[in-house]
Amino acid sequence: MWGRVDGDVVRVLTGSPIDGSPSDDGRVIALDTAVFLHPVVPPVFYAVGMNYKSHVAHAQALGNKTAVLPDRPEVAYRANNALTGHRAPIVRPAEVTGRFEAEPELVAVIGRRLRHATYAEAREAVFGWTIGNDVSAREWQHADRSFWRSKNSDTFKPMGPWIETDLDPLAQTTALRVNGEERASFATGAMVFDPYDYIVETTRYLTMHPGDVLWLGADATCQLEPGDTVEVEISGIGVLANPVVLAQTPQERPRR
């Protein structure tokens, strides 16, 4: 179900705002009681890494020898099953040990079909902006040949709370909080390559479609523990908040 946030209420819409011009269907839901899904189910989930200089330096300090500043904008992929919404729990698998971290990210939502886009076309093609929390299990990240579980396990990619369509994303500030305590704050636009650089480069080879999302990297990380509540705020968009819980082991799951 799509909705339009209007002050302290959500007005329910008919149809998708990405695909056309939806209208109000007359129903209204109080914002504080609304249940938020991730605001779009992307045809393709693109993600970038090492897009902030200080994040690269932090990774190098932790011994990541592959952490280098990118010399061109390259995308990777994530799995839709990892997506979850605002206020939904991030579930840490019982097998996870070591660093279990949050990374606050700006997310671009594509609004039109693109191939061989110019920079100006890339700017025009963004439908809006939302917030992502790139949760990562670091020991899995370094142990596996790919990121299949370290970044793609269920609930590891909270996104939301909504899509903001009237925003200069590069003029904002990103903040990361755990249990109300600020752990990091940085200029959202201080990227190595900006969102439109990535769209231009990607569409040289791949067709982007309406609803695709592009996660744009983080300039901070912090440790998460079960019982925490993590918040990512990007000024001009809002706050994405999620509790962290520990998954039940198979032996602990209640029997029917």
N, C-alpha and C positions, 0 to 999 in steps of 0.2 A: 504494500500500500504506500502510495506517495502522499506527501503532505507538504504544505508550505508554512514555515514558522512565521507567525504574525504576533509579535509581542510575547504574551504569556500563553498563547494557544497555538495549536497546529490545525490548519484548515486542510481537510482531506481533499485530495485531487483525483480527478479521473484522468487516466493516461499518464504517460511518462513525460516529465518536462524536458528530458534530453531528446526525446524523439519528436516533440511537437509543442503545441501550446495547450496544456491541460487547463481545465476549469474546475472551480470549487464544486464539490458535490453536495455541499450544505452541512456536512458533518464537521464538528469542532471537538478537539481533544485538548484538555489542559496540558500544557507543556511539561509540568512537573510529574504528570502521571503517564505520559506517553512512553511506550516501549520502543526503543530505537534499534532497528536492524542496521547493518552497515549500509550506507546510503545509496550504494549502487552495486549490482552484481556485474563485474567487468567481464567483457568477452576475453580480454587479455589483461593480466596483472603484470605491469612492468615495474621494475625497481632499479635504483642506481645505488652505488656505494662509493665511499671515500670521496664525497663531493664537498667537503669542508677541510681546509688546511689543518686546523687544530685537531680534527678527528683523526686524520692521517698520523699526525705527530703522536697522539695518544696511543694509537694502535702500535706504532713503532716502539714506543716506550714499554709496552707490554710484551714485546718480543715478536710481534707479527712482522716477519721479514718480507712478506708479500705486500705490505701496506705502502703504497706509493701514490703520489699525486697523479691523477689521470691526465694523459696528454690529449685525450679526445673524449667526447661524451659517448659512453657505451652503456647499454641497458642490459639487465638480466630479467629473470622471470620469478614470480612467486605463485603459490597455489591458492585458488579461491577457497579451498576448504579451511585455510588458516584465518580467513576473515571472520570477524565478529563485531558487534556494535557497541555503542556507548552504553556504559553501565553493566555490560555483560562480563562475566568472569573470565580472566586469563587463567587457564588451567595448567599448572606446572606438572608434567608427568613425574611419577614417583621415581623413575629411573634417572632423572636429571640430577647431576652433581656439579659443583663448581659454579662459575659465573652464569647467572640467569638475569639478563639485562634488558632494559627498556631503551629505545632510541626514538626520540621525537622527530617526526618528519612532516613536511608539507607534501600534499598530494594534489596533483592536477587531474581533473576529470575531463576527458576528451569529449567534444560535442559534435564533431562531424568527421566524415571519412577523409583521410589524408594520405596522400602518396606524393613524394618529392615536394614536400612543403617548403616554401620560403620562410624566412624568419617572421615576416609580417603575417603570413597565412597561419603559422603556428600560433601566434598570439591570438588571432581571431578564432582559432579552432577550440580553445579551451572553454568548456562550458562553465566550469567553476572550480572551487578549491575546497578541500577538506583536510582532515588531520589524520595521520597514521602513527601508530606506535609499533615500531619494528622490534618485537620481542625475539631474543636470541638465546639459545642454550650453547654457550661457547665451547664447552668440551666436545659436544657433538659436532659443532662447526669445524673444529680442528681434527676430529677423529674420522669423519666421514669423507668420502670422495666428492660429495656434493652437499648442498644445503638442504637435502630432502627432508630431514626431520628437525635440524637445528633452527631453521627459520620458517618451516612450512607445517609444523604440527598444528593440530586443531587449536584454535583461539589465539595463535601467536601473532596475529595481525589485526588488532583492533583498528577500526576506521570509523570516523564520524566527527561530531555527532550529526552533522548535516553538511550540505554543499552550499558554500557562499558564492554567489554569482557576481557580486559587485565588489571587487577587491583588487588592490595592487599587492600581489603576494610578496614582492621583493622589498616592500617598505614596512614589513611587519617584524614582530619579535616573537620568538619561540621560547617557551618556558617548560621545564620539567619539574614536577613535584611528586613527592612520595609522602603520604600521610600528612598532607598539608605543608610540608617543608620543601622549600625550593632547593633543588639539587643542581640546576643549570638554567642559564638564560643566554640566548645568543640572537644575533641579527639573522632573521630567516633568509634574507637575500645575499648573505656573504658566501655564496656558493662558488665553487671552481667553474662550473658551467651552469647556466640558468635553465629553467624549464624548457624554454623555446629552443635552446641549443640542442637539448636532448630530442625534442620532437623533430627538428630538422634532420638530425643525423639518423634517427630511427627510421623516418619515412623515406630515406634514400633506398632502403632495402626492404622494409616491411610496411604493410598497409595498417594504419591505425583506424579504429572504428569508434563510433559513438558509444560512450560508456566505458571505454578503456581507461585504466587509471595508471598514473606514473608517479611512484613514490620517489622523492627527490633527495634522500640522504639526510643524515643527522650530524650535528656538531657537538653531541654530548651523549653519554650513556650513564646509566646508574643501575645498581644491583636491586633486584626485586626478591622479596620473600613472601611465602604464603601468609596471609593476614594483612598485607599492605594494600593500600589503594593508590594507584598511580594515575596522575593527571598530566596530560599534555595540553598546553594552551598556546594557540597562535592568535595574536591580536587581530581583530577584524573577522575572525572565524568563530571562535568559541573555545570550549573546553571538552576534551575527550577524557572521560574518567572510567577506570576499570578496577575492580577488586582482583586480587591475586589469590587463588586457592590451590591447594594440593590435590592432585588427582587421587582417587581411591585406587588402591591396588586391587587386582581381581579377587583376592581373598577377602577384602573389606567390603566389596559391593554387596548390598543386601540381596538375599535370595528371594525369589518369588514363591 
